[in-house]
């Protein structure tokens, strides 16, 4: 198309690889394809994998200690202390003004909850703990849901289905398919339960920076969005609401980060960092 910026090009002096041919085929069909810098080298992938191991260990440490009666500032300290003890950096800390090392989002808080001394976990709460690690310059990102003690069957189901949404999204992520395939699968599964899939936030490329292309939306249609190519690294992180998909920013949050469900019903989210391979995705964080 006239005036369209080419996102993929042959490397001068080199023969086209099979990857080149497949990507250029889809670009010539008018599809959005990645730039070469989104295809990670083996060295970069190994660096992201090592960062992912630390990120997983941070969330494992949270799992050992999280309980009713603790406040979310204590969770922040656990994450900061463990991460830095491994020679890594919490990516959230001071990122665009975010004041803490981890996001702790309780019940109707969809995401970006800021740890606070007066946010005390209670029996029956559900809480998302979302942590991103920088290790040797490489980023890895994941979140988990925790149920505090015994909760309601409705909240238990929400947490379970949100995890299933992550899993069906990962199953839909195939080499030389599209980001929209992920969102379509997630939306279809969530709506079986009349849950809302948040549309204002999305997953993202990751690895060399906190947020890279592509935007990984969790709703929509097949064969839309960016082409998924082996070597790409990205998150899938569906935010599933018990009621409406609509959200708002908490007016009482002085930092302007915390996202709340519009109807103030609970929300749940799980997240992994994935590497696209020739055979499907490999999970780099848990």
N, C-alpha and C positions, 0 to 999 in steps of 0.2 A: 504494500500500500504506500502511496506517495507520502513522504514525510515521516514515515514510521521509523522509529529507532530500532535498528537491528540488535537483538539481544544475544544472538549466537552467530559466530562466524568461523570460517575455517582458519586454522593456524597456518600462517604463511610458511611455505616450504615443507609442509607435512601433509601426508595423505589423510583423507577423511577416515575417522574411526567409525565403528558401528554406532557408538553413542552419538557422534556428530551427525550421522545420517538420520538417525531416529529423531533427534531434536530438531534438525533443520526441516525434516518432513512435516512435523507438527507446526513449526513456525510458518512454513509456507502455506499451511492450512488456515492461518490466521489465529492460531492459539498462542496464549501467553506462555513463554518458555523462560527458564532461568538464564542468567548470565553465567559465564564460565566461573566467576569468582564464588558462586554459590556451590560449586562442586568441590568438596573438600579433598585434599590430598591424603594419602595414607598417614603421613606424619601428623597432619591436623586432626584426623579422625582419632588417632591414638591419643593425642593431647586432650581431646574432648572426652574420650572414654575414661581417661584418668581423672578428669574433673568430675565426671559422672559418678565414679566410685566414691569420691569424697562426698558428693551431694547425697548419695544414697545413705552413706554412713551417718551424715548429719540427721537425716530423718529417722534412721534407726535409733539414734541417741534420743531424739524427742519421744519416740515410741516407748522407750524404757522408762521415761520419767513423767509423762503427761498424766494428770489425774485431777479429779474434782478438788477444788480448793486452791489450786495454783493459779497465779495470774499470768497473762500472756507476756508480760515483761520477763518473767522467768523463762519462758520458752525462747524468747529472743536471746537471753544470756546463754542458754544451752547451745543454741545454734552458733552464736558468735564465738564462744570459747572453743567449741569442738572444731569448727571450720578453721579458725586461725591456728589451732594447735597442729593442724596438718599442713601448715604453710600456705593455706588458701585464703581467699578474700570473699566476704559476703557481697554479692553484686548489688543487692538492694540498698545497702547502707549508703545514704546520701545520693542515691540515684534520682536525679531530677527533683530533689527536695524530700525524698522519702527518708524519714528520720531513723529507721531501725534496720536490722539485718534480715528480717523475715516478715512475711505477711501472715497474720493470724486472723482468720475470718470465721466468726461464730454465727451459727444459725442463719438469720436473714442477711448477713453480710456476705455478698457474693464473692468478693475478692478484695485484695489490697488493704485488708484490715491491719491497722497499726497497733503493735503491742503496747499495752498500757498496764500500769499497776492496778487500776481499778476495774479492769476486765478480768473478773475471776471466773474460772470455769466451774460450771455447776452440773450436777447429775442430770443427765438427759440432753446436755448440749451436744451439738455436732460442730466440729471445728476443722477448717482447712488450714494446713500448715504448708506454705509455699516458699521454697528456698532455692536460690540460684548461687552457684559456686563459680568463682574465677580461680583457676589453678594454672600457673605458668602462662597466663594470658588466654586460656581457653575456658569457655562458659558451658555449664550444664544446668538444667532447670527441671524441677519436679515438684509436685505437691501431693499430699495425702490427706484423706479425711480420717478423723478420729472421733469415735463415739465415746463420750464421757459417761462411764458407768452404764446404766440401763436407760434406754430412751424409748420413744413411742414406736409402734410398728410402722407408722407413716414415715418417720424420719429414717428408720432402718432401711425401708424400701428405697427411699430417695438416695441414700448413700450407696446402696447396692446398684441401683440402676445407673447412677452417675458413673460408677466404675465400669459397668457393662458398656456404657456409651463410649468410654475411652477404648475399650477392647474392640468394639465393632468398628470404630473409626480406624484403629490400627489395622484390622483385617482388611479394610477397604483400601488401604494405602498400598498400591502396587506400583512397580516401576513402569513408567510411561503411561500411567493413568493421571488423574487430575485431582487437585486439592478439593474440588467440589464433590468428588466421590466420597471423601471422608465426611464432609458435612452432611451429605445426603443420608449416609448410613446412620450417623448420630441422631439426626432429627427424626428419622423414621422410627428408631428404637425408643427415643424419649417420648414421642407423641403417642406410643402405645399406652402409656401410663398417664396421658393428658398433662405431661410436664412441659414447661417452657424452656426452650434453649436460648440462652442469652445471645443476643446478636450484636451488642455494642462492643464486645471484646472478643479476642480471638487468640489462637495459637500463632506461632511465628517461627521463622528460621532462627537458628542460634548456633553458637560455636566459636566464631571469631569476634562476635559482639553479642550484647544482651539480646537485641532484637534485630533480626535480619529479614529479608524476604525469604519465603513468601508469607503472606498473611494466610493463616489456616483457620478459615471460618468453620463453624460447627453446625451449619444449617445450609440448605440450598439444593442445588441440582447437580447431577452427574455431568461429567465432561465440561465443567466450568472451572475457572481459576487456573493457577499455574500448573504446567506439566511437572510431574514428579520424576526425577532423574536419579539414578544411582550416584551416591556421593553427597546428596543433599542431607542436611541435618536440620530437624525442625521439631517443635513441640506439638502435641495434640493435648488440649486441656479444656474439655467441654465443661461449661458452667450450666448446671441443670437446676431449674427452679421448680418448686412444688406447685406454683401457680403460674402467673404471667411471666413471659420472658423479659418484660420491661424492667428497667432498673433506673436508679438515680444516684447522684453523688450526695453523701451525707452532708447537710449544711452545717452540722456541728463539728465536722472534721476540719480543724484549722489548716491542715495541709492539702485538703482537696483530693484525697486519694480514695477513701472508703466508698465502695459501691454496694448499694442496698437494693433488694428486690422492691419493686414498686408497691406490691401488696403486702410487703413485710412478712411473707411466708418464707420458710427455710429454703436454702440453696446448698448444693453440693458440687464439688469439683475434684477431679483427679487429673494428674498431669505426668507425662513422661517426655523425655527427650528421645527422639528416634533418629536412626541412621537409615536412609533408603539404600538397599542393596539390590543386586540383580534378582533376588529371590523374594523380596518383600522387606519389611522393616525389622531392624534390630533395635532392641530397647537398650539405651545407654544409661538410663536412670530408673530407679524404682521408688 
